[in-house]
Amino acid sequence: MSNGSNICHQTELHGLKKPRRGKVRDIYEYEDKVLLVATDRISAFDVVLPTPIPMKGAVLTQLSRFWFNMMHDLVPNHVISTNVDDFPEELQQFRDILNLRSTLAVKADMFPVECVARGYITGSGWKEYRENGSVCGISLPAGLQECDRLPEPIFTPATKAETGHDVNISHEEAAGIIGADNATGLKEITLKLYSRAVEYALSRGIIIADVKFEFGIYNGEIILCDELLTPDSSRFWPMADYQPGKSQPSFDKQYVRDYLEQIHFDKKPPGPELPPSVIEGTTQKYLEAYRLLTGTPLI
């Protein structure tokens, strides 16, 4: 774990308060800020696997940085810096761990809903559509195929789950949780962010089928937080291979999911170790997504 290109499964920054550990990130409280460290952990079917994916945390952090810079005129964000040189001196002693994979951020009061924009019918949205012709209370045209593009993007919020799957809710249910004004404001920002990202990604040969954003309040205004438009928070499909009516190849955990299905994993912890071919294939998918979207290789 000597630099950003090596494997980081779990961090221990001695002298700092023990972090909260999410599926992927270790989150440290630092003074009035937060330090988010994207490890190389990977989860599939809501199970964190024992085998890390080299470079994954660096891709998540650096791709988020790229998008935060592109979107800053639409909504402020939580980033103070992703460059360890800018961090307080006390944190620079952990440079070998933090390089490429860490974000020093302001501490926002987070909304307890996730903001999802969908431009294509897939995943849980496809399942719901097949059952009742709608997604999160939004009626959709009859006769859509799996992975069809929707007539226009839709806002489909979800409640955050500590474990297991997030639960899709309607706009009205979101308003009941965070207030009508906040729900309307977040919907507007979500669709603006998604529309800009979709247009840009198409120019790079990538379809963004859907995306999850997280927002908070800081100094009385809504800000964009967490990660942004990464293979973990979005579905990226290669445009050249797009063919509605079936599931699409994607720039994310596809190698991992396919392997787990192949060995009939019961989707309960503990997960199995991954073979080298799956690890390598997944790393390359993450790096390819970064290269295509930013125009430059990460390494």
C-alpha positions in Angstrom: 0.0 0.0 0.0 2.9 2.3 -0.7 1.3 4.4 -3.4 -2.0 5.0 -5.3 -1.3 2.2 -7.7 -1.0 -0.4 -5.1 -3.8 -2.3 -3.4 -5.6 -0.7 -0.5 -8.2 -3.0 1.1 -8.5 -1.1 4.4 -6.9 1.9 5.9 -5.6 2.6 9.3 -4.5 6.2 9.8 -2.9 6.1 13.2 -3.7 9.1 15.4 -7.0 9.8 13.7 -10.3 8.6 15.1 -11.3 5.2 13.8 -13.1 5.6 10.5 -16.6 4.6 9.5 -16.3 1.9 6.9 -18.7 1.8 4.0 -18.8 -0.9 1.4 -16.0 0.9 -0.5 -14.9 4.0 1.5 -13.2 4.6 4.8 -14.5 7.9 6.2 -12.5 9.8 8.8 -13.7 12.8 10.8 -10.9 15.4 10.7 -11.5 18.6 12.7 -14.6 20.2 11.0 -13.9 18.3 7.8 -14.2 14.7 6.5 -11.5 12.7 4.7 -12.9 10.1 2.3 -10.6 7.3 1.3 -11.7 5.1 -1.6 -10.3 1.7 -1.0 -10.1 -1.1 -3.6 -12.9 -3.1 -1.9 -15.6 -4.3 -4.2 -19.1 -5.4 -3.4 -21.4 -7.5 -5.6 -25.0 -8.4 -4.8 -24.6 -6.3 -1.6 -21.7 -8.5 -0.3 -18.3 -7.0 0.2 -15.8 -9.5 -1.3 -12.5 -10.4 0.3 -10.5 -9.7 -2.9 -9.7 -6.1 -3.7 -9.6 -4.7 -7.2 -6.3 -2.8 -7.8 -6.7 0.8 -8.8 -10.4 0.8 -8.3 -10.3 3.4 -5.4 -8.0 5.7 -7.5 -10.4 5.5 -10.5 -13.4 6.4 -8.3 -11.7 9.4 -6.7 -10.0 10.8 -9.8 -13.1 10.3 -12.1 -15.2 12.0 -9.4 -12.7 14.9 -9.4 -13.1 15.2 -13.2 -16.9 15.4 -13.0 -16.9 17.7 -9.9 -14.8 20.2 -11.9 -17.1 19.9 -14.9 -20.3 20.4 -12.9 -19.3 23.1 -10.4 -21.2 25.8 -12.2 -24.5 23.8 -11.8 -24.2 23.1 -8.1 -21.4 23.6 -5.5 -19.8 20.4 -4.2 -18.1 19.2 -1.0 -14.5 18.9 -2.3 -11.8 20.9 -0.7 -9.0 19.0 -2.5 -8.1 15.6 -3.9 -4.4 16.6 -3.9 -2.5 15.4 -0.8 -0.1 18.4 -1.2 -3.1 20.6 -0.2 -4.0 18.5 2.9 -3.1 19.6 6.4 0.5 18.6 7.4 -0.8 16.0 9.9 -2.4 14.1 7.0 0.6 14.3 4.7 2.4 11.7 6.7 -0.1 9.2 5.2 0.7 10.3 1.6 1.5 6.7 0.5 -1.9 5.6 1.5 -3.9 8.7 0.4 -2.3 9.4 -2.9 -4.9 9.4 -5.8 -7.6 7.8 -3.7 -8.6 10.4 -1.1 -10.8 13.5 -0.9 -10.7 16.2 1.8 -14.2 17.6 2.0 -16.5 19.8 4.0 -18.9 18.2 6.4 -22.4 18.5 5.1 -25.7 17.6 6.7 -26.7 14.8 4.3 -30.2 14.3 2.9 -31.5 10.8 3.8 -32.5 10.1 0.2 -30.5 9.2 -2.9 -31.3 11.1 -6.1 -31.4 8.8 -9.1 -31.9 9.9 -12.7 -32.8 7.3 -15.3 -32.5 7.7 -19.0 -32.9 4.1 -19.9 -35.1 1.3 -18.5 -32.9 -1.2 -16.8 -32.1 -2.7 -13.4 -34.7 -2.3 -10.6 -36.6 0.1 -12.9 -37.0 -2.6 -15.6 -38.3 -5.0 -13.0 -40.8 -2.5 -11.6 -41.9 -1.5 -15.2 -42.6 -5.1 -16.1 -44.8 -5.5 -13.0 -46.9 -2.3 -13.2 -45.8 -0.2 -16.2 -44.3 2.5 -14.1 -41.1 3.4 -12.1 -41.4 5.1 -8.7 -44.9 6.1 -9.5 -44.1 7.6 -12.9 -46.1 6.0 -15.7 -44.1 5.0 -18.8 -45.2 4.1 -22.3 -46.3 0.6 -23.0 -44.1 -1.8 -25.0 -40.7 -0.7 -23.8 -37.9 -3.3 -24.1 -35.2 -3.9 -21.6 -32.6 -1.1 -21.8 -34.7 1.1 -24.1 -34.1 4.8 -23.9 -36.9 6.6 -22.2 -38.7 9.5 -23.9 -37.1 11.8 -21.4 -35.0 11.2 -18.2 -36.9 10.6 -15.0 -36.2 11.4 -11.4 -36.5 8.3 -9.1 -35.4 8.9 -5.6 -34.5 6.1 -3.2 -34.1 5.7 0.6 -30.6 4.9 1.8 -30.1 1.5 3.2 -27.3 0.7 5.7 -27.3 -2.9 4.5 -29.0 -4.5 1.5 -30.7 -2.7 -1.4 -31.9 0.9 -1.4 -35.7 1.2 -1.7 -37.2 3.1 -4.6 -39.7 5.7 -3.6 -41.9 8.3 -5.4 -41.2 12.0 -5.6 -44.1 12.5 -3.1 -42.6 10.1 -0.7 -39.3 11.9 -0.9 -41.0 15.2 -0.3 -42.5 13.6 2.9 -39.0 12.8 4.1 -37.0 15.9 3.2 -39.7 18.5 2.5 -41.4 19.6 -0.8 -39.1 22.4 -1.6 -36.0 20.3 -1.1 -37.4 17.4 -3.1 -38.3 19.8 -6.0 -34.8 21.4 -5.9 -33.0 18.1 -5.8 -35.0 16.8 -8.7 -34.2 19.9 -10.8 -30.4 19.7 -10.0 -30.4 15.9 -10.5 -31.8 16.1 -14.0 -29.6 19.0 -15.0 -26.5 17.1 -13.9 -27.6 14.0 -15.7 -28.4 15.8 -18.9 -25.0 17.4 -19.1 -23.2 14.2 -18.2 -25.2 12.2 -20.8 -24.4 14.7 -23.6 -20.7 14.7 -22.7 -20.4 10.9 -22.3 -22.1 10.2 -25.7 -19.4 12.3 -27.3 -16.9 9.9 -25.7 -18.7 6.8 -26.9 -20.4 6.0 -23.5 -24.0 5.8 -22.6 -24.9 6.7 -19.0 -28.0 4.7 -18.5 -28.7 5.9 -15.0 -26.9 7.6 -12.1 -27.1 8.1 -8.3 -26.3 11.4 -6.7 -26.0 12.4 -3.0 -26.6 15.9 -1.7 -26.3 17.7 1.6 -26.7 21.1 3.1 -23.6 23.2 3.9 -23.8 26.8 5.0 -27.5 26.9 4.1 -27.2 25.7 0.5 -27.5 22.4 -1.3 -24.2 20.9 -2.3 -23.2 17.8 -4.2 -21.4 15.1 -2.1 -19.8 11.7 -2.1 -18.7 10.3 -5.5 -19.8 11.5 -8.8 -20.6 9.6 -12.1 -18.3 6.7 -11.4 -18.8 3.0 -12.5 -20.0 2.4 -8.9 -22.7 5.0 -8.9 -23.7 4.9 -12.6 -24.3 2.5 -15.4 -21.9 3.1 -18.2 -22.5 1.2 -21.5 -20.3 1.2 -24.6 -22.3 3.0 -27.2 -20.9 0.8 -30.0 -22.4 -2.3 -28.5 -25.8 -0.9 -27.5 -28.7 -3.1 -28.4 -32.0 -2.8 -26.6 -34.0 -5.9 -25.7 -31.3 -7.4 -23.5 -28.9 -6.5 -20.8 -25.8 -4.5 -21.9 -22.1 -4.9 -21.4 -20.9 -2.3 -18.9 -17.8 -0.6 -17.5 -18.1 -1.8 -13.9 -18.4 -5.1 -11.9 -19.6 -7.2 -14.8 -16.7 -9.6 -14.7 -17.3 -10.0 -11.0 -21.0 -10.5 -11.3 -20.6 -13.0 -14.2 -18.1 -15.0 -12.2 -20.3 -15.1 -9.1 -23.3 -16.3 -11.2 -21.1 -18.9 -12.9 -20.0 -20.4 -9.5 -23.6 -20.2 -8.2 -22.7 -17.8 -5.4 -25.7 -17.7 -2.9 -25.3 -13.9 -2.5 -24.8 -14.2 1.2 -21.6 -13.3 3.1 -18.8 -14.2 3.2 -18.1 -13.8 -0.5 -15.6 -16.0 -2.3 -12.1 -15.0 -3.4 -11.8 -13.9 -7.0 -9.5 -15.5 -9.5 -6.7 -13.4 -11.1 -8.4 -13.2 -14.5 -11.5 -11.7 -13.0 -9.5 -9.2 -10.9 -7.4 -8.1 -13.9 -10.5 -7.8 -16.2 -12.3 -5.7 -13.7 -9.3 -3.4 -13.1 -9.0 -2.9 -16.8 -12.7 -2.0 -17.2 -12.5 0.7 -14.5 -9.3 2.1 -16.1 -10.9 2.0 -19.6 -13.9 4.0 -18.3 -11.6 6.6 -16.9 -9.5 6.9 -20.1 -12.6 7.1 -22.4 -14.3 9.7 -20.3 -11.3 12.0 -19.4 -9.3 11.5 -22.6 -6.2 10.5 -20.7 -5.0 7.3 -19.0 -4.9 7.3 -15.2 -1.6 5.3 -15.2 
